[in-house]
Amino acid sequence: MADFNDPLLRYKIGLMLIPGIGGILARKLVEYTGSPEAVFRSDQGLLQKIPGIGRTLAGNILDSRVLEEADREIVFLSRYNIRAMYYLDDDYPARLKECQDAPVILFSRGNANLDSAKVLSIIGTRSASDYGTGFCRDLVADLAARGHDPLIVSGLAYGIDICAHRAALDNGLQTVAVLAHGLSTIYPPEHRKTAKRIAGHGALVSDFGSKTGPERGNFLKRNRIIAGLADATVVIESSLSGGAMITAGFAGSYNRDVFALPGRVTDKRSQGCNNLIKTNRAALIEKTGDLEYLLGWEPDTSKLPDDKQMLFPGTGDDEKAILRLLTVNSCMSADQISAGLGLGAGKTSFLLLNLEFMGYILSLPGKMYKLSATAIAR
């Protein structure tokens, strides 16, 4: 919750309510005047001398309606147990604090630790394909299976965003939805049930006042928070001009890692990802191990399967080795399996065919393989 005994709270909230003042100018105001309260108690002449603040913005700052609106926001925060985190307070997310254009105040409804040891943003197109949503679900499930406990961040939109949130919830991971509007509503309304689950096992986050609606420009603005909260951003399907590309740009500007899922060159939903990879703005991601390697995330080996746990009737040692490999890596090619186990291509193909006949693995296009539902159930 917000500290409602903080005498500066109305001024901290007031900073983000001043028309025409964003996070960068709000910080400048505090630096020049000394405190949030001093901003509103300064005279117009002093305010106009601050670089970037002219007569109009000075007038906006001194408009009494700003602090009146801030008082109404405090009532809303109190009613719904919402935290208000000011950028100079100790509870403001450390990763976000590093970003020059981070919001001056951030609202959070839920119990998520925004300073979790591992935080991953997963974003992508609203019109996701089965390929994209399948990879998203597999990635999140594999992270959990390998002993990682990352906070999953996304934007509650259709497609990849909602897939990432639901995958996190289904695998017992906390997730944060960064909203493009105030916390008095949920957009799109079809995601209200999921948003309720997120508030109970994660958080709904926004830098907008409670009455702000889902206006077009807000979606681009909130993308900086999605990128700024995380160690890395994973882009799963995006057109060349999609909102996910803007988020990837923010992540790159914050010196955060960016990963992109490659796709067919003829698929518009993959053109953005392919371009990120081609122009060295993102690392190619095929499996969880790619994240682990570049981020230095060590899996919890106590949660990885061993031979005693993997009881597959009718299989030999080499076949069990393949199944164990596919448990750790959600999807692999025949060549990758052959190289990983040091088996010849011919023998690998024979073993894979046997495992497919026994119903333990599935053959995918491009000579790719993954565990079947039967094998996973074991």
Summary of the structure (lengths in Angstrom):
residues: 378
radius of gyration: 24.2
end to end distance: 43.2
largest distance: 84.7
contacts: 1278
relative contact order: 0.09
helix: 48%
strand: 13%
